[in-house]
Amino acid sequence: RLFRDAKLTQIFEGTNQIQRLIIAREMIKERK
């Protein structure tokens, strides 16, 4: 169970990073 939870958290963190990159790109576009 612990291993599965760890994998889920890794995937969740990965999606969060992707969302942050997308948000950052959108903000940069708005500034320009």
N, CA, C, O and CB atoms as a CASP TS submission, in Angstrom:
PFRMAT TS
TARGET T0000
AUTHOR 0000-0000-0000
METHOD Language model
MODEL 1
PARENT N/A
ATOM      1  N   ARG     1       0.836  -1.203   0.000  1.00  0.00           N
ATOM      2  CA  ARG     1       0.000   0.000   0.000  1.00  0.00           C
ATOM      3  C   ARG     1       0.882   1.268   0.000  1.00  0.00           C
ATOM      4  O   ARG     1       0.596   2.230  -0.713  1.00  0.00           O
ATOM      5  CB  ARG     1      -0.952  -0.002   1.236  1.00  0.00           C
ATOM      6  N   LEU     2       1.960   1.250   0.814  1.00  0.00           N
ATOM      7  CA  LEU     2       2.829   2.436   0.874  1.00  0.00           C
ATOM      8  C   LEU     2       3.437   2.734  -0.495  1.00  0.00           C
ATOM      9  O   LEU     2       3.483   3.888  -0.923  1.00  0.00           O
ATOM     10  CB  LEU     2       3.950   2.233   1.918  1.00  0.00           C
ATOM     11  N   PHE     3       3.900   1.690  -1.176  1.00  0.00           N
ATOM     12  CA  PHE     3       4.534   1.892  -2.482  1.00  0.00           C
ATOM     13  C   PHE     3       3.543   2.532  -3.457  1.00  0.00           C
ATOM     14  O   PHE     3       3.891   3.449  -4.201  1.00  0.00           O
ATOM     15  CB  PHE     3       5.057   0.546  -3.050  1.00  0.00           C
ATOM     16  N   ARG     4       2.299   2.032  -3.440  1.00  0.00           N
ATOM     17  CA  ARG     4       1.286   2.565  -4.357  1.00  0.00           C
ATOM     18  C   ARG     4       1.024   4.038  -4.036  1.00  0.00           C
ATOM     19  O   ARG     4       0.930   4.864  -4.944  1.00  0.00           O
ATOM     20  CB  ARG     4      -0.036   1.743  -4.263  1.00  0.00           C
ATOM     21  N   ASP     5       0.908   4.369  -2.748  1.00  0.00           N
ATOM     22  CA  ASP     5       0.666   5.764  -2.362  1.00  0.00           C
ATOM     23  C   ASP     5       1.820   6.647  -2.833  1.00  0.00           C
ATOM     24  O   ASP     5       1.601   7.748  -3.339  1.00  0.00           O
ATOM     25  CB  ASP     5       0.486   5.885  -0.826  1.00  0.00           C
ATOM     26  N   ALA     6       3.042   6.160  -2.665  1.00  0.00           N
ATOM     27  CA  ALA     6       4.206   6.948  -3.081  1.00  0.00           C
ATOM     28  C   ALA     6       4.137   7.225  -4.583  1.00  0.00           C
ATOM     29  O   ALA     6       4.429   8.334  -5.030  1.00  0.00           O
ATOM     30  CB  ALA     6       5.527   6.210  -2.726  1.00  0.00           C
ATOM     31  N   LYS     7       3.749   6.208  -5.357  1.00  0.00           N
ATOM     32  CA  LYS     7       3.661   6.393  -6.814  1.00  0.00           C
ATOM     33  C   LYS     7       2.587   7.433  -7.134  1.00  0.00           C
ATOM     34  O   LYS     7       2.776   8.285  -8.002  1.00  0.00           O
ATOM     35  CB  LYS     7       3.343   5.041  -7.530  1.00  0.00           C
ATOM     36  N   LEU     8       1.462   7.354  -6.429  1.00  0.00           N
ATOM     37  CA  LEU     8       0.378   8.312  -6.675  1.00  0.00           C
ATOM     38  C   LEU     8       0.845   9.732  -6.361  1.00  0.00           C
ATOM     39  O   LEU     8       0.563  10.661  -7.118  1.00  0.00           O
ATOM     40  CB  LEU     8      -0.868   7.958  -5.826  1.00  0.00           C
ATOM     41  N   THR     9       1.554   9.899  -5.252  1.00  0.00           N
ATOM     42  CA  THR     9       2.022  11.244  -4.895  1.00  0.00           C
ATOM     43  C   THR     9       3.005  11.744  -5.952  1.00  0.00           C
ATOM     44  O   THR     9       2.984  12.926  -6.297  1.00  0.00           O
ATOM     45  CB  THR     9       2.689  11.246  -3.486  1.00  0.00           C
ATOM     46  N   GLN    10       3.859  10.874  -6.468  1.00  0.00           N
ATOM     47  CA  GLN    10       4.814  11.281  -7.508  1.00  0.00           C
ATOM     48  C   GLN    10       4.056  11.765  -8.743  1.00  0.00           C
ATOM     49  O   GLN    10       4.397  12.800  -9.318  1.00  0.00           O
ATOM     50  CB  GLN    10       5.766  10.104  -7.881  1.00  0.00           C
ATOM     51  N   ILE    11       3.032  11.019  -9.149  1.00  0.00           N
ATOM     52  CA  ILE    11       2.246  11.415 -10.324  1.00  0.00           C
ATOM     53  C   ILE    11       1.549  12.742 -10.039  1.00  0.00           C
ATOM     54  O   ILE    11       1.518  13.630 -10.891  1.00  0.00           O
ATOM     55  CB  ILE    11       1.202  10.314 -10.700  1.00  0.00           C
ATOM     56  N   PHE    12       0.988  12.872  -8.832  1.00  0.00           N
ATOM     57  CA  PHE    12       0.286  14.110  -8.460  1.00  0.00           C
ATOM     58  C   PHE    12       1.239  15.296  -8.512  1.00  0.00           C
ATOM     59  O   PHE    12       0.891  16.355  -9.034  1.00  0.00           O
ATOM     60  CB  PHE    12      -0.335  13.987  -7.049  1.00  0.00           C
ATOM     61  N   GLU    13       2.446  15.121  -7.969  1.00  0.00           N
ATOM     62  CA  GLU    13       3.436  16.203  -7.992  1.00  0.00           C
ATOM     63  C   GLU    13       3.804  16.547  -9.429  1.00  0.00           C
ATOM     64  O   GLU    13       3.980  17.718  -9.763  1.00  0.00           O
ATOM     65  CB  GLU    13       4.700  15.808  -7.194  1.00  0.00           C
ATOM     66  N   GLY    14       3.920  15.535 -10.275  1.00  0.00           N
ATOM     67  CA  GLY    14       4.257  15.779 -11.673  1.00  0.00           C
ATOM     68  C   GLY    14       3.190  16.625 -12.353  1.00  0.00           C
ATOM     69  O   GLY    14       3.510  17.573 -13.070  1.00  0.00           O
ATOM     70  N   THR    15       1.907  16.283 -12.128  1.00  0.00           N
ATOM     71  CA  THR    15       0.825  17.053 -12.737  1.00  0.00           C
ATOM     72  C   THR    15       0.851  18.478 -12.209  1.00  0.00           C
ATOM     73  O   THR    15       0.606  19.421 -12.962  1.00  0.00           O
ATOM     74  CB  THR    15      -0.548  16.395 -12.459  1.00  0.00           C
ATOM     75  N   ASN    16       1.146  18.648 -10.922  1.00  0.00           N
ATOM     76  CA  ASN    16       1.207  20.000 -10.348  1.00  0.00           C
ATOM     77  C   ASN    16       2.289  20.809 -11.054  1.00  0.00           C
ATOM     78  O   ASN    16       2.074  21.977 -11.376  1.00  0.00           O
ATOM     79  CB  ASN    16       1.484  19.943  -8.818  1.00  0.00           C
ATOM     80  N   GLN    17       3.441  20.207 -11.295  1.00  0.00           N
ATOM     81  CA  GLN    17       4.530  20.920 -11.975  1.00  0.00           C
ATOM     82  C   GLN    17       4.094  21.319 -13.381  1.00  0.00           C
ATOM     83  O   GLN    17       4.367  22.432 -13.831  1.00  0.00           O
ATOM     84  CB  GLN    17       5.810  20.045 -12.035  1.00  0.00           C
ATOM     85  N   ILE    18       3.411  20.398 -14.077  1.00  0.00           N
ATOM     86  CA  ILE    18       2.959  20.706 -15.443  1.00  0.00           C
ATOM     87  C   ILE    18       1.975  21.869 -15.401  1.00  0.00           C
ATOM     88  O   ILE    18       2.056  22.788 -16.217  1.00  0.00           O
ATOM     89  CB  ILE    18       2.301  19.459 -16.112  1.00  0.00           C
ATOM     90  N   GLN    19       1.040  21.827 -14.440  1.00  0.00           N
ATOM     91  CA  GLN    19       0.055  22.911 -14.326  1.00  0.00           C
ATOM     92  C   GLN    19       0.756  24.233 -14.058  1.00  0.00           C
ATOM     93  O   GLN    19       0.376  25.263 -14.615  1.00  0.00           O
ATOM     94  CB  GLN    19      -0.966  22.611 -13.205  1.00  0.00           C
ATOM     95  N   ARG    20       1.791  24.211 -13.196  1.00  0.00           N
ATOM     96  CA  ARG    20       2.527  25.450 -12.896  1.00  0.00           C
ATOM     97  C   ARG    20       3.193  25.981 -14.158  1.00  0.00           C
ATOM     98  O   ARG    20       3.184  27.187 -14.403  1.00  0.00           O
ATOM     99  CB  ARG    20       3.589  25.209 -11.790  1.00  0.00           C
ATOM    100  N   LEU    21       3.772  25.088 -14.961  1.00  0.00           N
ATOM    101  CA  LEU    21       4.432  25.527 -16.198  1.00  0.00           C
ATOM    102  C   LEU    21       3.408  26.164 -17.133  1.00  0.00           C
ATOM    103  O   LEU    21       3.670  27.207 -17.733  1.00  0.00           O
ATOM    104  CB  LEU    21       5.141  24.335 -16.902  1.00  0.00           C
ATOM    105  N   ILE    22       2.232  25.529 -17.256  1.00  0.00           N
ATOM    106  CA  ILE    22       1.187  26.068 -18.137  1.00  0.00           C
ATOM    107  C   ILE    22       0.748  27.436 -17.632  1.00  0.00           C
ATOM    108  O   ILE    22       0.615  28.377 -18.415  1.00  0.00           O
ATOM    109  CB  ILE    22      -0.031  25.100 -18.215  1.00  0.00           C
ATOM    110  N   ILE    23       0.520  27.550 -16.316  1.00  0.00           N
ATOM    111  CA  ILE    23       0.082  28.834 -15.745  1.00  0.00           C
ATOM    112  C   ILE    23       1.157  29.891 -15.989  1.00  0.00           C
ATOM    113  O   ILE    23       0.842  31.022 -16.359  1.00  0.00           O
ATOM    114  CB  ILE    23      -0.213  28.696 -14.215  1.00  0.00           C
ATOM    115  N   ALA    24       2.418  29.528 -15.785  1.00  0.00           N
ATOM    116  CA  ALA    24       3.514  30.487 -15.993  1.00  0.00           C
ATOM    117  C   ALA    24       3.515  30.958 -17.444  1.00  0.00           C
ATOM    118  O   ALA    24       3.684  32.148 -17.707  1.00  0.00           O
ATOM    119  CB  ALA    24       4.889  29.850 -15.627  1.00  0.00           C
ATOM    120  N   ARG    25       3.329  30.044 -18.380  1.00  0.00           N
ATOM    121  CA  ARG    25       3.322  30.431 -19.805  1.00  0.00           C
ATOM    122  C   ARG    25       2.173  31.391 -20.076  1.00  0.00           C
ATOM    123  O   ARG    25       2.347  32.393 -20.769  1.00  0.00           O
ATOM    124  CB  ARG    25       3.202  29.178 -20.722  1.00  0.00           C
ATOM    125  N   GLU    26       0.990  31.084 -19.526  1.00  0.00           N
ATOM    126  CA  GLU    26      -0.178  31.955 -19.736  1.00  0.00           C
ATOM    127  C   GLU    26       0.097  33.344 -19.171  1.00  0.00           C
ATOM    128  O   GLU    26      -0.238  34.347 -19.801  1.00  0.00           O
ATOM    129  CB  GLU    26      -1.447  31.347 -19.077  1.00  0.00           C
ATOM    130  N   MET    27       0.706  33.411 -17.984  1.00  0.00           N
ATOM    131  CA  MET    27       0.993  34.709 -17.359  1.00  0.00           C
ATOM    132  C   MET    27       1.980  35.493 -18.210  1.00  0.00           C
ATOM    133  O   MET    27       1.831  36.704 -18.378  1.00  0.00           O
ATOM    134  CB  MET    27       1.552  34.521 -15.927  1.00  0.00           C
ATOM    135  N   ILE    28       2.989  34.811 -18.749  1.00  0.00           N
ATOM    136  CA  ILE    28       3.980  35.491 -19.598  1.00  0.00           C
ATOM    137  C   ILE    28       3.280  36.045 -20.844  1.00  0.00           C
ATOM    138  O   ILE    28       3.567  37.164 -21.269  1.00  0.00           O
ATOM    139  CB  ILE    28       5.141  34.512 -20.004  1.00  0.00           C
ATOM    140  N   LYS    29       2.371  35.271 -21.426  1.00  0.00           N
ATOM    141  CA  LYS    29       1.642  35.740 -22.617  1.00  0.00           C
ATOM    142  C   LYS    29       0.842  36.992 -22.269  1.00  0.00           C
ATOM    143  O   LYS    29       0.828  37.953 -23.038  1.00  0.00           O
ATOM    144  CB  LYS    29       0.697  34.626 -23.168  1.00  0.00           C
ATOM    145  N   GLU    30       0.175  36.984 -21.113  1.00  0.00           N
ATOM    146  CA  GLU    30      -0.642  38.134 -20.716  1.00  0.00           C
ATOM    147  C   GLU    30       0.231  39.374 -20.530  1.00  0.00           C
ATOM    148  O   GLU    30      -0.172  40.477 -20.901  1.00  0.00           O
ATOM    149  CB  GLU    30      -1.417  37.827 -19.417  1.00  0.00           C
ATOM    150  N   ARG    31       1.434  39.200 -19.951  1.00  0.00           N
ATOM    151  CA  ARG    31       2.325  40.345 -19.725  1.00  0.00           C
ATOM    152  C   ARG    31       2.722  40.974 -21.054  1.00  0.00           C
ATOM    153  O   ARG    31       2.777  42.198 -21.173  1.00  0.00           O
ATOM    154  CB  ARG    31       3.586  39.914 -18.939  1.00  0.00           C
ATOM    155  N   LYS    32       3.001  40.136 -22.056  1.00  0.00           N
ATOM    156  CA  LYS    32       3.397  40.665 -23.366  1.00  0.00           C
ATOM    157  C   LYS    32       2.156  41.258 -24.046  1.00  0.00           C
ATOM    158  O   LYS    32       2.247  41.763 -25.164  1.00  0.00           O
ATOM    159  CB  LYS    32       4.049  39.541 -24.261  1.00  0.00           C
TER
END
